[in-house]
Amino acid sequence: MEVNPPKQEHLLALKVMRLTKPTLFTNIPVTCEEKDLPGDLFNQLMRDDPSTVNGAEILMLGEMLTLPQNFGNIFLGETFSSYISVHNDSNQVVKDILVKADLQTSSQRLNLSASNAAVAELKPDCCIDDVIHHEVKEIGTHILVCAVSYTTQGGEKMYFRKFFKFQVLKPLDVKTKFYNAESDLNSVTDEVFLEAQIQNITTSPMFMEKVSLEPSIMYNVAELNSVNQAGECVTTFGSRAYLQPMDTRQYLYCLKPKKEFAEKAGIIKGVTVIGKLDIVWKTNLGERGRLQTSQLQRMAPGYGDVRLSLEAIPDTVNLEEPFHITCKITNCSSERTMDLVLEMCNTSSIHWCGISGRQLGKLHPSSSLCLALTLLSSVQGLQSVSGLRLTDTFLKRTYEYDDIAQVCVVSSAVKVES
């Protein structure tokens, strides 16, 4: 009868513990009115309880800290920290101890060990300690693989490993919307507004330390999330920028193309890269997390072959009195010269002053010309500037421009009195 030799027990013990911040101790207050049977007994017991706050015993939040009782949740963008200890439980000296910690994700395997060198020997009741850190950058299942190899006094090489599985959750839900500017006369449709909706989908409040937009090389960005009060810049979200669970906050940014790109109209075509959001938050007792979105993209508005924009226009004009505007005409083509003719068509309220059908001359690719025009309005109120036509004599193609801008028309008497 064949007998298998008993399996040799390992001389070393491996312990792994996740390192997280403690939590504030909470108790459940039990109170009653003085006329009830217990009288002041419950209140006295709470006053004598060392975990309560003096003078605020009925609050659930105490002054003591509680160590974590379980693994807890780990969220994308946070730093995973773990304490690894290998203890010699035997009564003999163990040699050539090598402790290795790897983190297996769905896409890669990372070595988190601080050192890959073996420890020469480990005496009885001694231990080897190590603390590992890793910024979590993937969602889904993660497996911490801890492997220990060593040599016994008898020269036998031993090896064992343990697996610790945990899930990485998504902390924030980020949605973005783009809006093209409609009234900025300096850049018209080149200016774009980005609204970022950020929702806390965890189960605890977050302190939003920073939410910023890192623009691409083509744009300059201005944050619109603060107001000027008494010479100080104050955030629109108040002094306590906490985001409660499932709450959503909107952040707004204005992006303008840099001058060298705005002057080359053909570059701002098709899909353009806007930039990426950088979000930093803190949770329980200051635990920090950080996320960066991928590059945000939007479809730039199409201008066609010829673009007309306003450089200057008055806000308010007098009824039936001439006023001046300055237009900028740009050849958006990168390879074709245009020969343009300008026609001005009157509307029921807007009348153009000057010669219609005049030649503007040749306009080379990606170049611009400024044009001063005069017009008057015969109707009071908010009137739309319309009726410009550009014809390319080479291709016999006409481009129509209506609703270019709006101007407020008032009577001269009202304007003088105001």
C-alpha positions as CSV (number, residue, x, y, z in Angstrom):
1,M,0.0,0.0,0.0
2,E,1.5,3.3,-1.1
3,V,1.4,6.2,1.4
4,N,1.8,9.8,0.3
5,P,4.1,11.8,2.5
6,P,2.3,14.5,4.5
7,K,2.4,18.0,3.0
8,Q,4.9,20.2,4.7
9,E,3.5,23.3,6.3
10,H,5.1,26.6,5.5
11,L,7.3,28.3,8.0
12,L,6.3,31.8,7.0
13,A,2.9,33.5,7.3
14,L,1.7,36.2,4.9
15,K,-0.7,38.9,6.0
16,V,-2.1,41.7,3.8
17,M,-4.1,44.7,4.9
18,R,-5.4,47.6,2.9
19,L,-4.4,51.0,4.3
20,T,-7.2,53.5,4.4
21,K,-8.0,56.5,6.5
22,P,-10.1,55.9,9.7
23,T,-13.6,57.2,10.0
24,L,-15.2,59.3,12.7
25,F,-17.0,57.2,15.3
26,T,-20.8,57.4,15.1
27,N,-23.3,56.5,17.9
28,I,-27.1,56.4,18.0
29,P,-28.4,58.9,20.5
30,V,-31.3,57.7,22.7
31,T,-33.3,60.5,24.3
32,C,-36.6,61.1,26.0
33,E,-38.5,63.9,27.6
34,E,-38.0,64.7,31.3
35,K,-41.6,63.7,32.2
36,D,-41.0,60.2,30.8
37,L,-40.1,57.4,33.1
38,P,-36.3,57.3,32.5
39,G,-36.2,61.1,33.2
40,D,-32.6,62.4,32.7
41,L,-31.0,58.9,32.7
42,F,-30.4,58.6,29.0
43,N,-29.0,62.2,28.7
44,Q,-26.7,61.5,31.7
45,L,-25.5,58.3,30.1
46,M,-24.7,60.1,26.8
47,R,-22.8,62.8,28.8
48,D,-20.7,60.2,30.5
49,D,-20.0,58.4,27.2
50,P,-16.4,59.3,26.1
51,S,-17.3,58.9,22.4
52,T,-19.8,61.8,22.4
53,V,-19.0,65.5,21.9
54,N,-19.2,67.5,25.1
55,G,-22.2,69.8,24.8
56,A,-23.5,68.1,21.7
57,E,-24.3,64.6,22.9
58,I,-27.3,64.1,20.7
59,L,-25.2,64.4,17.5
60,M,-24.4,61.1,15.9
61,L,-20.8,62.2,15.0
62,G,-18.2,61.8,17.7
63,E,-14.6,62.9,18.3
64,M,-13.1,59.4,18.2
65,L,-11.7,57.6,15.1
66,T,-12.6,54.1,14.1
67,L,-10.2,51.8,12.2
68,P,-11.6,50.3,9.0
69,Q,-13.4,47.0,9.6
70,N,-13.5,45.8,6.0
71,F,-11.8,46.4,2.6
72,G,-14.2,49.2,1.7
73,N,-14.7,50.7,-1.8
74,I,-11.8,51.8,-4.1
75,F,-12.6,54.2,-6.8
76,L,-11.0,55.1,-10.1
77,G,-8.4,57.9,-9.6
78,E,-7.7,57.1,-6.0
79,T,-4.4,55.6,-4.6
80,F,-4.6,52.0,-3.5
81,S,-2.3,51.4,-0.5
82,S,-1.7,48.1,1.2
83,Y,0.5,46.8,4.0
84,I,2.2,43.4,3.4
85,S,3.8,41.5,6.3
86,V,5.7,38.2,6.1
87,H,6.2,36.7,9.6
88,N,8.4,33.7,10.6
89,D,6.1,31.5,12.7
90,S,8.7,28.7,13.1
91,N,11.6,28.2,15.4
92,Q,14.3,28.1,12.8
93,V,16.1,30.6,10.7
94,V,14.7,31.0,7.1
95,K,17.0,32.2,4.3
96,D,16.7,34.0,0.9
97,I,13.3,35.3,1.5
98,L,11.8,37.1,-1.6
99,V,8.4,38.8,-1.4
100,K,6.8,39.9,-4.6
101,A,3.5,41.9,-5.0
102,D,1.9,42.2,-8.5
103,L,-1.4,43.8,-9.4
104,Q,-3.3,42.1,-12.2
105,T,-5.8,44.1,-14.1
106,S,-7.9,43.3,-17.2
107,S,-5.2,44.7,-19.5
108,Q,-1.8,44.5,-17.7
109,R,0.2,43.1,-14.8
110,L,2.1,45.6,-12.6
111,N,4.9,45.0,-10.2
112,L,4.3,47.0,-7.0
113,S,7.1,45.7,-4.8
114,A,9.4,48.3,-3.4
115,S,12.4,46.1,-3.8
116,N,13.1,42.9,-5.8
117,A,16.1,42.0,-3.7
118,A,15.9,38.9,-1.5
119,V,16.4,39.2,2.3
120,A,19.4,37.1,3.4
121,E,17.7,35.6,6.5
122,L,14.7,35.9,8.8
123,K,14.9,34.8,12.4
124,P,12.0,33.3,14.4
125,D,9.3,35.8,15.4
126,C,10.7,38.4,13.0
127,C,8.9,39.8,10.0
128,I,9.4,41.6,6.7
129,D,7.2,44.6,6.2
130,D,6.4,46.5,3.0
131,V,3.9,49.1,2.0
132,I,2.8,49.4,-1.6
133,H,1.0,52.2,-3.4
134,H,-0.7,52.4,-6.8
135,E,-2.8,55.0,-8.4
136,V,-5.8,53.1,-9.8
137,K,-6.3,53.9,-13.5
138,E,-8.7,51.2,-14.7
139,I,-12.2,50.2,-13.8
140,G,-13.2,46.6,-13.1
141,T,-11.7,43.6,-11.3
142,H,-8.2,43.9,-9.9
143,I,-6.2,41.0,-8.3
144,L,-3.4,41.6,-5.9
145,V,-1.0,38.7,-6.2
146,C,1.5,38.2,-3.3
147,A,4.2,35.6,-3.8
148,V,6.7,34.4,-1.2
149,S,9.7,32.2,-1.8
150,Y,12.4,31.2,0.7
151,T,14.9,28.4,1.7
152,T,14.6,26.3,4.8
153,Q,17.6,25.3,7.0
154,G,17.6,22.0,5.3
155,G,18.1,23.7,1.9
156,E,14.6,23.0,0.6
157,K,13.2,25.8,-1.6
158,M,9.6,26.7,-0.7
159,Y,7.1,28.9,-2.5
160,F,3.5,30.0,-2.0
161,R,1.3,32.8,-3.0
162,K,-2.1,34.4,-2.2
163,F,-4.7,36.2,-4.2
164,F,-6.8,39.2,-3.1
165,K,-9.5,40.3,-5.5
166,F,-11.2,43.7,-5.4
167,Q,-13.4,45.8,-7.7
168,V,-12.5,49.4,-8.8
169,L,-15.7,51.5,-9.2
170,K,-16.4,54.7,-11.1
171,P,-16.6,57.7,-8.8
172,L,-17.9,60.4,-11.2
173,D,-20.2,60.6,-14.2
174,V,-19.0,63.4,-16.5
175,K,-21.0,64.7,-19.4
176,T,-20.0,67.6,-21.7
177,K,-22.0,69.9,-24.0
178,F,-20.6,72.4,-26.5
179,Y,-22.3,75.7,-27.5
180,N,-21.2,78.1,-30.3
181,A,-21.1,81.7,-29.4
182,E,-23.8,83.9,-31.1
183,S,-23.1,87.5,-30.1
184,D,-19.3,87.9,-29.7
185,L,-18.4,90.3,-32.5
186,N,-14.6,89.6,-32.3
187,S,-14.8,85.9,-33.0
188,V,-18.4,85.2,-33.9
189,T,-18.7,81.5,-34.3
190,D,-15.0,80.7,-33.4
191,E,-15.8,81.2,-29.7
192,V,-17.2,78.1,-28.0
193,F,-18.6,77.4,-24.6
194,L,-18.1,74.1,-22.8
195,E,-20.5,72.9,-20.1
196,A,-19.2,70.0,-18.0
197,Q,-21.8,68.2,-15.8
198,I,-20.1,66.3,-13.0
199,Q,-22.2,63.9,-10.9
200,N,-21.0,62.2,-7.7
201,I,-22.1,58.6,-8.0
202,T,-20.4,57.3,-4.8
203,T,-22.1,56.9,-1.5
204,S,-20.3,59.6,0.4
205,P,-19.8,63.4,0.0
206,M,-16.9,64.8,-2.0
207,F,-14.9,68.0,-1.6
208,M,-14.3,69.2,-5.1
209,E,-10.7,70.6,-4.8
210,K,-10.2,71.5,-8.5
211,V,-12.0,71.2,-11.8
212,S,-10.1,72.8,-14.6
213,L,-9.9,72.6,-18.4
214,E,-6.5,72.1,-20.0
215,P,-7.0,73.5,-23.5
216,S,-5.4,72.1,-26.6
217,I,-2.7,74.1,-28.5
218,M,-5.3,75.8,-30.6
219,Y,-7.3,77.5,-27.8
220,N,-7.1,79.8,-24.8
221,V,-9.6,79.1,-22.0
222,A,-11.4,81.3,-19.5
223,E,-13.2,79.7,-16.5
224,L,-16.7,81.1,-15.8
225,N,-17.2,79.5,-12.4
226,S,-16.5,82.5,-10.2
227,V,-17.7,86.0,-9.6
228,N,-16.0,89.2,-8.5
229,Q,-17.4,90.4,-5.1
230,A,-15.8,93.4,-3.4
231,G,-12.6,92.8,-5.4
232,E,-12.3,89.1,-4.4
233,C,-12.9,86.2,-6.7
234,V,-15.6,84.0,-5.2
235,T,-16.7,80.6,-6.6
236,T,-20.2,80.4,-7.7
237,F,-20.7,77.2,-5.7
238,G,-20.1,78.9,-2.3
239,S,-17.3,78.5,0.2
240,R,-18.1,74.8,0.9
241,A,-17.6,73.1,-2.4
242,Y,-19.1,69.7,-1.2
243,L,-20.8,67.5,-3.7
244,Q,-23.3,65.2,-2.0
245,P,-24.0,61.6,-3.3
246,M,-25.9,61.7,-6.7
247,D,-25.7,65.5,-6.8
248,T,-24.6,67.1,-10.1
249,R,-22.7,70.3,-10.6
250,Q,-22.3,72.3,-13.9
251,Y,-18.9,73.9,-14.7
252,L,-18.7,76.4,-17.6
253,Y,-15.6,77.4,-19.7
254,C,-15.2,79.7,-22.7
255,L,-12.6,78.8,-25.3
256,K,-11.3,81.1,-28.0
257,P,-8.9,80.2,-30.8
258,K,-5.5,81.7,-30.6
259,K,-4.8,84.5,-33.0
260,E,-2.5,82.5,-35.2
261,F,-5.3,79.8,-35.7
262,A,-8.2,82.2,-35.8
263,E,-6.7,84.1,-38.8
264,K,-6.4,80.9,-40.7
265,A,-10.0,80.1,-41.2
266,G,-9.3,76.8,-43.0
267,I,-7.7,75.3,-39.9
268,I,-10.8,75.5,-37.8
269,K,-12.7,73.0,-39.9
270,G,-14.0,69.5,-39.2
271,V,-13.3,67.8,-35.8
272,T,-11.2,69.9,-33.5
273,V,-9.6,68.8,-30.1
274,I,-10.7,71.2,-27.4
275,G,-8.7,69.8,-24.4
276,K,-9.3,67.7,-21.4
277,L,-10.8,68.1,-17.9
278,D,-8.6,67.7,-14.8
279,I,-10.7,66.8,-11.7
280,V,-9.3,66.6,-8.2
281,W,-11.4,65.7,-5.1
282,K,-11.1,64.6,-1.5
283,T,-13.2,62.1,0.4
284,N,-13.1,60.6,3.9
285,L,-10.6,62.6,6.0
286,G,-8.8,64.0,3.1
287,E,-8.2,61.0,0.9
288,R,-7.4,62.4,-2.5
289,G,-8.5,61.3,-6.0
290,R,-7.8,62.6,-9.4
291,L,-9.2,62.0,-12.9
292,Q,-8.4,63.3,-16.3
293,T,-10.8,62.8,-19.1
294,S,-9.7,61.8,-22.6
295,Q,-9.3,64.6,-25.2
296,L,-12.7,66.3,-25.7
297,Q,-13.6,66.8,-29.4
298,R,-16.3,68.8,-31.1
299,M,-17.4,69.4,-34.7
300,A,-16.4,72.9,-35.7
301,P,-19.0,74.9,-37.5
302,G,-18.6,75.0,-41.3
303,Y,-18.2,78.4,-43.0
304,G,-18.2,77.2,-46.6
305,D,-15.8,78.8,-49.0
306,V,-16.4,82.4,-47.9
307,R,-16.8,83.6,-44.3
308,L,-18.3,87.0,-43.3
309,S,-17.9,88.2,-39.7
310,L,-18.5,91.5,-38.0
311,E,-15.6,93.4,-36.5
312,A,-17.5,96.4,-35.2
313,I,-21.2,97.5,-34.9
314,P,-22.9,99.9,-32.5
315,D,-25.3,98.6,-29.9
316,T,-27.9,101.4,-30.3
317,V,-28.5,103.7,-33.3
318,N,-30.9,106.6,-34.1
319,L,-33.9,106.1,-36.2
320,E,-33.3,107.1,-39.9
321,E,-29.8,108.1,-39.2
322,P,-26.8,106.5,-40.9
323,F,-24.5,104.2,-38.8
324,H,-21.4,102.3,-39.7
325,I,-20.3,98.7,-39.4
326,T,-17.1,96.9,-40.2
327,C,-17.2,93.5,-41.9
328,K,-14.4,91.0,-42.4
329,I,-14.5,88.7,-45.4
330,T,-12.3,85.6,-45.4
331,N,-11.4,83.2,-48.2
332,C,-11.7,79.8,-46.4
333,S,-10.3,77.9,-49.4
334,S,-6.7,76.8,-49.0
335,E,-5.9,76.7,-52.8
336,R,-8.4,78.8,-54.8
337,T,-8.3,82.6,-55.4
338,M,-11.7,84.3,-55.5
339,D,-12.9,87.4,-57.4
340,L,-15.8,88.8,-55.3
341,V,-18.6,91.2,-56.0
342,L,-20.6,92.7,-53.2
343,E,-24.4,93.3,-53.5
344,M,-26.5,95.0,-50.8
345,C,-30.2,94.2,-50.7
346,N,-32.6,96.4,-48.6
347,T,-35.1,94.8,-46.3
348,S,-38.3,96.3,-44.9
349,S,-36.4,97.9,-42.0
350,I,-32.7,98.0,-43.0
351,H,-31.5,100.2,-45.9
352,W,-27.9,100.1,-47.2
353,C,-26.1,103.3,-48.2
354,G,-23.6,103.0,-51.1
355,I,-23.2,101.3,-54.4
356,S,-24.4,97.8,-54.8
357,G,-22.6,95.4,-57.1
358,R,-19.2,96.8,-56.7
359,Q,-16.0,94.8,-57.3
360,L,-14.0,93.8,-54.2
361,G,-11.1,92.4,-56.2
362,K,-9.3,89.2,-55.9
363,L,-9.0,87.5,-52.5
364,H,-6.2,85.0,-52.2
365,P,-6.6,81.6,-50.3
366,S,-6.7,81.9,-46.4
367,S,-6.6,85.7,-46.6
368,S,-9.0,88.4,-45.4
369,L,-10.2,91.9,-46.1
370,C,-12.0,94.4,-44.0
371,L,-14.9,96.4,-45.4
372,A,-16.6,99.5,-43.9
373,L,-20.3,99.7,-44.7
374,T,-23.0,102.3,-44.0
375,L,-26.7,101.7,-43.4
376,L,-29.8,103.1,-41.7
377,S,-33.0,101.7,-40.2
378,S,-36.5,103.0,-40.9
379,V,-38.2,101.0,-38.1
380,Q,-37.7,101.3,-34.3
381,G,-36.9,98.3,-32.1
382,L,-34.5,95.4,-32.3
383,Q,-33.7,95.0,-36.0
384,S,-31.7,92.3,-37.8
385,V,-28.9,93.3,-40.1
386,S,-29.5,91.4,-43.3
387,G,-29.2,91.5,-47.1
388,L,-25.5,91.1,-48.0
389,R,-24.6,89.0,-51.0
390,L,-21.1,88.0,-52.2
391,T,-20.7,86.5,-55.7
392,D,-17.6,84.7,-56.9
393,T,-17.3,85.6,-60.5
394,F,-15.0,82.7,-61.3
395,L,-17.5,80.0,-60.3
396,K,-20.6,82.2,-60.6
397,R,-21.6,81.2,-57.1
398,T,-23.4,83.5,-54.7
399,Y,-23.2,83.5,-50.9
400,E,-26.1,85.0,-48.9
401,Y,-25.7,86.5,-45.5
402,D,-28.8,87.3,-43.4
403,D,-29.2,87.8,-39.7
404,I,-25.6,88.9,-39.4
405,A,-26.3,90.8,-36.2
406,Q,-28.9,92.7,-34.4
407,V,-29.0,96.4,-33.5
408,C,-31.4,98.4,-31.3
409,V,-33.0,101.3,-33.1
410,V,-34.5,104.2,-31.1
411,S,-35.8,107.6,-32.0
412,S,-33.4,110.5,-31.8
413,A,-35.5,112.3,-29.2
414,V,-35.4,109.3,-26.8
415,K,-31.6,109.0,-27.3
416,V,-31.0,112.6,-26.5
417,E,-33.1,112.5,-23.3
418,S,-31.4,109.3,-22.2
